[in-house]
Amino acid sequence: MLRGKVAVVTGSTSGIGLGLARALAAEGCDVMLNGFGDAAEIEALRAGLERDHGVRAGYSGADLGDGRAAAGLIAEATGALGRVDILVNNAGIQHVAPIEEFPPEKWDAVLGINLSSAFHTIRAALPAMRQAGWGRIVNIASAHGLVASPFKAAYVAAKHGLVGLTKVTALECAGSGITCNAVCPGWVRTPLVERQIEARAAERGVSIDQAAADMLGDKQPSGAFVTTEQLGALAVFLCGGAAAQVTGAAFSMDGGWTAQ
Ligand code: NAD
């Protein structure tokens, strides 16, 4: 039970981040949502967390592509909810192209949102966690934090970097009551992946169902998508007392992707 802890989950208006926010709220955490989307829909998500779980929930539209805004998110959450005990760095974007055709501005955006934002939020959150003698940092990396695929240069570089940042943070915080771990999901059927399924279906002239099955067939031996609920349960474990000595680890939840 994490009742009374305050969690910031970046990129939590959709997909995995929303699943993680719901899982933490179900354990009693107050939650700061962040991300983009329709204002009325986001307000419905925020109010829904408060209603369903009896917790406090806030929302910040901080753009994590901007380092100062990323650090500001921690200050905003502290102002709104009192402190930050749990930081989940989840916000991420994808761009798929061969290196020679990869737009440099897309490289900068992917590195900024998927990697640098985590540096800025961790840097801003650590002083208060150290003072409290307790903290949990969970970085949502990817199977692409451990192995590569073609055409995802920026994403693979950022996710490998995030696993590295996780290890450094763990070492610097060892013995302080603060842990830092990475989670490395395989395919999860979120809007980010739905766009890749649609692109594949269009490119190959097959149905959406066929494209999704082919994507799993290429990479994920289990043949099934990971769910946001499964990832939420792992994050809750990492935030709990049983995981006090788990730090600097990269947890695969990928249906066997990286076992190959
Ligand atoms: P998604 O597109 O459904 O959600 C991304 C979230 O990040 C949204 O809330 C969006 O508003 C937010 N976001 C995007 N840019 C932002 C910015 N500049 N500032 C603040 N928020 C921003 O994607 P998802 O699939 O849920 O991905 C979440 C994380 O999980 C990403 O880091 C992604 O790389 C990682 N991941 C996803 C999969 C998968 O199969 N879906 C697999 C492995 C890792």
Boltz pocket constraint, residues with backbone or C-beta under 6 A from the ligand:
constraints:
  - pocket:
      binder: B
      contacts: [[A, 10], [A, 11], [A, 12], [A, 13], [A, 14], [A, 15], [A, 16], [A, 17], [A, 34], [A, 35], [A, 36], [A, 37], [A, 61], [A, 62], [A, 63], [A, 64], [A, 65], [A, 89], [A, 90], [A, 91], [A, 92], [A, 93], [A, 113], [A, 114], [A, 140], [A, 141], [A, 142], [A, 143], [A, 184], [A, 185], [A, 186], [A, 187], [A, 188], [A, 189], [A, 190], [A, 191], [A, 192], [A, 193]]
      max_distance: 6.0
